[in-house]
Amino acid sequence: MQWWMIVLLVAALGGAGFWFFKKRDPGASPSARNDRYAAEVAITPAQTTLLHYLQEAFPDHAVLYAQPLSSLVSVRYSEDRQRAIERMQGAKVDFVVCSSDGKPRFAFQVDAYRSDDDDAAQRDAALKNRVLGTAGVRMLRLKRSVRHMPPADEFRQRLENRALGKTGATETTEAEAQAGQSPLPMEDYLDRFGDGDSMSMTDLMGLPER
């Protein structure tokens, strides 16, 4: 056997040995090739139903789900800009209706996804209400399930009437008048959030109260 073949054989054996012992070394970094993942629920059936309802109500708008607050607004003015940015971290809005320019117009919070007694949830809602209010975005909360809501187009009309301060937001529609029915008062499914220019909603999608 020629000397160069012996050198190659020794080098090959040495490399194989090094690879074998490195693989057995518990301190070695694990390979990402063996990582495996499982799909998780991104949106529940109840949330999907509401998403479709809002898409039907606002067919000319983009309706988004579970949007980070920081993606909807930016800090326009603050005495401590970094702290103002940090306050928004982790906060999400359940549903957002965007205008044709891509900016948020209405933000929807679903109380049924949260506990009314949860102090953290209340602080989170107050933060989003205040932040969105300063950006001119109305935040709302549902009080009824979609099956108890008016038709999507009527919901939008009442909502826009309320946003414009019109008093005809709860007037009986022609179809309801013919049927001898009165419309569900808007306050039965849509409330004000409290201070500011935002409004509110609860018991969404027939989910049980906590």
N, C-alpha and C positions, 0 to 999 in steps of 0.2 A: 504494500500500500504506500502510495506516495505521501510525502510529508504534508503537502497542502490539503490532501483529503483528510488527514488526521486532524489538522487545524480546524477544518470546517466541521468535522464530527464533534470535536470538543466544544466548539462555539455553539453548535446546535443543542447539544446536551446541556450546556450551561444556561442557555436561554430558556429551554424547557423547564429546567429546575427552578430558575428564578421566577418564572410565571406561575409555577405550581405552588411555591412557597408564598408568593405574594397573594395568591388567591385564597390560601388558607389563613393568611394573617388577619386576625379579628380586628386589628386596628386600621386595616385598609378601607378606603372609601368605597361604599357600595355602588354598584353600577346602576345607572338609570334605565338600562335596557330591560330590567326585570320589573319595573314599575307597572302596575295595572290600576285602572280606575273604574269607577262605577257611576253611571248616570244618576243624578239627583233630580227631585221635582223642582223645576224652575218656576212654575206657576200652577196653582191648584185649579180644579174645575170651577170652584166658586169665583175665583179671581178672573178666570178666563171668561166666564159669563158676564161679569161686569165690564171687562175689557171690550167685549163685543158690543155691549149696550152703549158704551161711550163712543165706540167707533161708529155705531149707527147714528148716534146723536150728533156727532161731529165728523161726517164723512169727508169734509173738505179740510180737516185738520189731522195732524199726526197725533195719535194717542200712544203714550209710552207707559210702561209698567216698571215700578220699583227703581226710580231714578235717584241717584245721589243728589242731595241738595246742592252740593258744590258744582254739579254739572248744569244746574239751572240758573244760578246767579253768580255774580262776581262781586267782590268788595268795591263799591263805588267810592266810599269815604269811611275812614276809621282813624281814631287816634292811635290805635294799635292794630295795624293791618294784619300782621301775622296771627295775632290772637283771634281776630275776627274770622280768619280763614280756618283756624284750628277749631273754632266753635262749631263749624259746619261738618267736621269730619265724623263719619259714621251715620249721619242723619240721612234718611231716605224718604221720598214721597211716594205713596202707593201708586197713584196714577197721575199723569200729566197730559193736558191737552195743549198742544203747541199751535201757534198761529202759522200762517204761510211763510213767515220769515224765520221759522224755526224756534222762536222764543216762546217760553211758557206763557199761557194765558190763564188757565185754570189748573190748580193743583188739588188733588182729591186725597183726603185722609180717611181711612176706614177704621172706625172705632172698634168694630167687631173683631179686628185682628189684635186688639190690645185690651188690657184691663183698665177700667175706669179708676180703679183704686191704686194703680201703679204710678207712684210718684215720678219715676223715671220717664214713663210714657207721657205723663202730663207735661213735664219739663221739655221733653222732646217736641211735643205738639206746639207748646208755647214758643219755642225757639224757631221752628219752621214758620209758624204764623207771623212772627215778628220779622224774620228775614225776608220772607216772600212778600209781606206787606210793604216793606220799604222799596221793593223792586217793582211794585205795581202789579203783583200777581195775586189773584184771589185764591185763598185756600178754603176748601169745603170739606164737609163730613156728611156722609149719608146716614139716615136714621132708619131706613127701610130696606128690605131685600128688593132685588130687581123685580121680582114678581109682584111687588106692591107698588112699584114705581109707575108713573104715567108712561105713555109711549115715548120712545126716545126723542122724537122730534118735538113733542110737547115739553119734555123736560128741558131741552135746550132753549126753547122759546121762553119758558118761565125763568130759567136761569139768566138769560141775557136781559130779559125785562127787569129782573131784580138788580142785575149789575148796573143797568142804566137808570135805576130808580123809578121805573114805571109802575103805576099802581094796578095795571091790568094783568099782572102776573098770575093771578088766581081766578080770572074770569072764566065762566063756563064756555067750553068750546061748542061749536055748532052741533057736532055729533052728540055730545053729552046732553045738550038742550033737547034734541029730538028724542033722546032716550029717557028724558026726564031725570037725568043724573046730574049731580054736582061734582066738580073736580075735587080731587084730594087737595086740601090746603097745602101750599108749598111747605109750610112749617112742619107738616107731618113727616116730611122726608128730608128737609133741608133747613139747617139752622145757622145762625151766626156763630162764629167761633168765640166771640167775646169782644175784646178790644180790637180796634183797627177796622180795616175794610174787608176782612175775610169772613167766610161763612163756614157752616159745618155739617157732618153726616155720620149716622151710626147704624148698627144692626144690619150691616150690609150682607147681602147674599143669603139671608136666613140663617147665618151662623149664630150659635147660642151665645148669650152674654156670659162673660166670665165673672 
